Amino acid sequence: AGVILFARNIVDAEQTARLTREITARARACTGRALLVAVDAEGGRVMRLGPSAGWTATLSHQDLGEAGDLVQTELEARRIGGMLREAGINWNLAPVVDVGYNPANPVIVGVGRSFGANPQIVAAQARAYITGMHAAGVLTALKHFPGHGSSIDDSHAGFVDVTETARPDVELVPYRLLLAEGLVDAVMTAHVFNRHLDPWVPATLSRSTIDGMLRGELGWRGVVVSDDMRMGAIERHYGVGDAAVRALRAGVDLVLIADDRRPGDRFASAEALKAIRRALRRGRLPAARVDEALTRIAALRSRLTVPAEVR
């Protein structure tokens, strides 16, 4: 479906544009389809196209939320989106709509990734951010469903249990508001465990959370993308292959693997594909579920505006 770029892939503007142009052209030649080229470009500290590679500094979600100026937020998102499009990137895995009500949260609040502790403000800021991105021709994704702002641990490092800290009445407000408005392109899941939602597995692997809550209760019919399956909360406990199958069964459409490299010339994506094919053969993963995911991804891809040089 696509690729995701990180700082390790980026040298400067010229190199990045050349890289994405070559990848996109090769994908189109091989498949006849447009390619989703994604990046985390929230602004502030989470900005792969940063000053160290020659781009101008950007404002974080916290900066924008504290300023409280929705016009400024839209313009800043449009500026970031313009940077992405010039670099050949068409999908920004942002905005973060995690409500930052836990000041001890290390992975969202502690690094300026939340618009604030008020869910209405978070929704308003995210709306302006999405509008700016769309004006620049860049797709977006709300993250991290059903909420990572309450945690006291980081799912990059290991298992995160938010059973005692989660507040769905607060954390789902931005999703309820924005999904109803038709602005959303995709939703990214969180690798957080909440036994009140599912007593067995984290949200990314939970059918009751994704198919039940996100699709059933909130009515989302578009693409669900996982957070990185190589994060400690998933890989250390389930393995990439089994987790990929579980995620698809739960309702995830696009499984994200941020670092494909394995020792000994092995690849995490190959492990995931092998597990998926085996699950299909053995009936553990219905073919109809995969077809449904592919249909949703195709619909997301159809929303891309393709630069003239790669048409």
Secondary structure, DSSP 8 states (H G I E B T S, - for coil): -EEEE-GGG-S-HHHHHHHHHHHHHHHHHHHSS--EEEE-EEETTEESS-GGGT------HHHHHHHT-HHHHHHHHHHHHHHHHHTT--EE---B------TT-TTTGGGT--S-S-HHHHHHHHHHHHHHHHHTT-B--EEEET--TT-SS-TTTS-EE-TTT--HHHHTHHHHHHHHHT---EEEE--EE-TTT-SSS-GGG-HIIIIIIIIIIS---SEEE-S-TTSHHHHHHH-HHHHHHHHHHHT-SB---S--EETTTEEHHHHHHHHHHHHHHTTSS-HHHHHHHHHHHHHHHTT----GGG-
